[in-house]
Amino acid sequence: MTWETVIGLEIHVQLATNSKIFSGASTRFGAQPNTQACAVDLAMPGVLPVLNKQAISHALTFGLAINAEIGLHSTFDRKNYFYPDLPKGYQITQFQHPIVGRGSVEVILEDGSHINVGITRAHLEEDAGKSVHENMPGLTGIDLNRAGTPLLEIVSEPDMHSAQQAVAYFKKMHALVKYLRICDGNLNEGSMRCDANVSIRKSGDTTLGVRTEIKNLNSFRFLEKAINYEIERQIELLESGQKIQQATLLYDADRNETRPMRSKETSEDYRYFPDPDLLPILITQADIDVLKKLTPELPDQRRLRFQETLALSEYDANWLTADPDIADYYEATVEQCNNTKLSANWVMGELSAVLNRQELPITSAPITAKQLGQIISKIADDTISGKIAKQIFDDITRQADPSVDVNEFIKQNGLTQMNDESQINDIVDQTILANPDQVQQFRDGKHKVMGYLVGQVMKQSQGKANPKQVSEMLTAKLKTQP
């Protein structure tokens, strides 16, 4: 029997505001537990919420970016449930009338194909606190610093059919909110996390299967692994004659498995009702017009510009525009060297490898865009070879000193490429005499050996010879000399 997977995501985006959604308490990450929770966050008697205007602007900015319906009249509701990290006993959220309605986004998959994912709604709400279990065997600690932090919950349609599609969509949302500057996108700090609703059905069926919800996934890798595990678990249950139980699950990354957290609630369980302490949000067309003018270039627009103006492939353009900081760095590199393809190769290759190895964001790169652009310029004008460029790149990234001038570095260390024909000619002649077997192989038609001979010349020249010139000179001599 063949099965079809159906997936929808609920993405929680922590909005980039200095204070919480209904109080003046700080949203700064990393403070000591329970030092950033004021009387409003703690639900002390007599306190009243005051709405953060910046949170409204951020939500509207997102809605406009996905061409969604904007709720000109939206309201807040109370979602009632009892948990130790929820001081009020309810969460202020939007249920009946969200600020952002239906929209959609186009997602590019790894194989280059495209899918459209519908957005059901995006609504404002406050975050809960955090239950802490680490280093507290048998106990649970409560940190309420996060209570009241502004969130935008983005609810998708069940339009995805594999873990890979869900990851691509999550990455698309991650890039979008960073471009819009409404969220820092820091997954490690919980600035973005998602819940995955997963169900399966027989291929060809139109009725959705019983779904389970995997909560609080905050990495692309964990999202993919959790969904794949849950798909296999559900198929195994159904094929053995059992039923899927609607439930909320947690993903255990250490064991790579999902496990039940609680039975799945429905909206009736939460007893939603309008919050009596908050007035409706009324949005005017003038408000929307102002925000439209402030909307920056979005990832899709930048990707198309990179393809059309900078002549990059769709793959390169998509990779370079997935993060606005990477795109900014790339463009600054191109501005320095005026070489779009070499800049793409170095940013996606050598630079990306260093950042991954050192676990650094590109904003903390140990080499500036100006320095990388200078290296690429010197490759392009044949001042240095690719091998020497790699050496310079490694030296500068080790120093991590933005004041180092690449041109001076090349001069001081005598790294200028050897372009003198007589010097290269002598080394080529020596290489031919020292490698008679490889020379004969070339003359017998085994031209792949040319790479070895060029390498020997480069080794003798300490990487300073121009490899293109070396290859041309070797080829001419081997074809004409007896």
Secondary structure by P-SEA (a helix, b strand, c coil): cbbbbbbbbbccccccccccccccccccccccccccccccccccccbbbbbcaaaaaaaaaaaaaaccccccccccccccccccccccccccccccccccccbbbbbbccccbbbbbbbcbbbbbbbbbbbbccccccbbbbbccccccbbbbbbbccccccaaaaaaaaaaaaaaaaaacccccccccccbbbbbbbbbcccccccccbbbbbcccccaaaaaaaaaaaaaaaaaaaaacccccbbbbbbbcccccccccccccccccccccccccccbbbbcaaaaaaaaaaccccaaaaaaaaaacccccaaaaaaaaccaaaaaaaaaaaaacccaaaaaaaaacaaaaaaaaaccccccccccaaaaaaaaaaaaaccccaaaaaaaaaaaaaaccccccaaaaaaaacccccccaaaaaaaaaaaaaacaaaaaaaaaccccaaaaaaaaaaaaacccccaaaaaaaaaaaaaccc
